[in-house]
Amino acid sequence: MTQARLMDGTATARRIVEETARKAAGVTERTGTAPCLATVLVGEDPASVTYVRMKQNRCREAGIESRHVALPASTSTEELVGTLRELSADPGVHGILLQHPVGDHVDERAAFEAIAPEKDVDGVTFASFATMSFGLPGFVSCTPGGIMRLLDEYGVDPAGKRAVVVGRSAILGKPAGMLLLARDATVTYCHSRTRDLSAAVREADIVVAAVGRPRLIRGQDIKPGAVVVDAGYNAGNVGDVDFDSAVERAALITPVPGGVGPMTIATLLEQTVTAAARQLGV
Ligand SMILES: Nc1nc2c(c(=O)[nH]1)N[C@@H](CN(C=O)c1ccc(C(=O)N[C@@H](CCC(=O)O)C(=O)O)cc1)CN2
């Protein structure tokens, strides 16, 4: 059996960022205002600091302004909600990103819901989940949106395929399954209470691993010829899929790093420019 073809998220994301930069320049030229993304980080978790910095760097490359709000780890739900409401009301801010996770003492859902839907470029609010699920115009959760784009780039049509999503988090597993369903895949969610994970994964034409458990999905569980998307972001850039064994069975596979991660940020930038264009009336 030949090895799987790699789905190159770095190259695809670079093309999206270049296209987004052209659109951002158009918005700036026509309105005199550059698209602006506000990033909000609670605490100093090193991985989150890195992710936010990556987002700011990509924004700079694309001609998107970024405004950063760094809050101490002790920030309460009320304080965070207050900050997000202020940014939501600020006409100079077109998109808002609250970096997840925010700390166990904070009600993250309450915080996400303080983001105005028209500025929810990270696709984390109930409103965005609803529009996404019904295939209506709105913003998608960035990693699932990036996954769908990558599948399209590599000619994978989910219609009629069995898709297994391992993980059910609000910003990753759940919306990934909804987007696959919206494209007519037959979707199964697996999670910590799933009885026989290997048996479920073995049925899948498309596997989306989004559970945050390093190398949980092994090659022996992959159906020969399946499409494997590794959305795991564990310490040390280790995915949820055991790449070395999975690459021997899959037809297409995303690497970590260089797969889904860059697509997440590209989607965020793309949606920020869309939000700015709508708010500025162009
Ligand atoms: N509000 C959000 N919080 C979080 C999200 C999100 O989409 N919205 N996703 C993850 C983390 N994340 C973005 O925030 C993210 C993780 C990884 C990457 C990435 O590009 N990784 C690179 C490797 C990075 C490195 O070299 O250090 C890769 O995979 O190639 C981007 C974004 C949790 N929080």
The ligand as an ORCA input file, in Angstrom:
! r2SCAN-3c Opt
* xyz 0 1
  N     -10.674     31.289     20.522
  C      -9.996     30.231     20.070
  N      -9.182     29.565     20.895
  C      -8.530     28.479     20.425
  C      -8.651     28.071     19.084
  C      -9.529     28.790     18.252
  O      -9.715     28.462     17.040
  N     -10.179     29.868     18.774
  N      -7.900     27.018     18.608
  C      -6.865     26.426     19.421
  C      -5.487     26.932     19.256
  N      -5.185     27.700     18.056
  C      -5.759     28.921     17.899
  O      -6.136     29.589     18.777
  C      -4.174     27.272     17.154
  C      -3.398     26.161     17.396
  C      -2.365     25.818     16.532
  C      -2.102     26.599     15.422
  C      -0.981     26.313     14.503
  O      -0.900     26.903     13.450
  N      -0.064     25.449     14.870
  C       1.069     25.200     14.043
  C       2.274     24.888     14.883
  C       2.578     26.006     15.837
  C       3.983     26.049     16.319
  O       4.887     25.826     15.526
  O       4.173     26.343     17.505
  C       0.756     24.072     13.054
  O      -0.124     23.253     13.356
  O       1.389     24.044     12.022
  C      -2.881     27.696     15.176
  C      -3.903     28.032     16.037
  C      -7.153     26.588     20.901
  N      -7.703     27.815     21.239
*
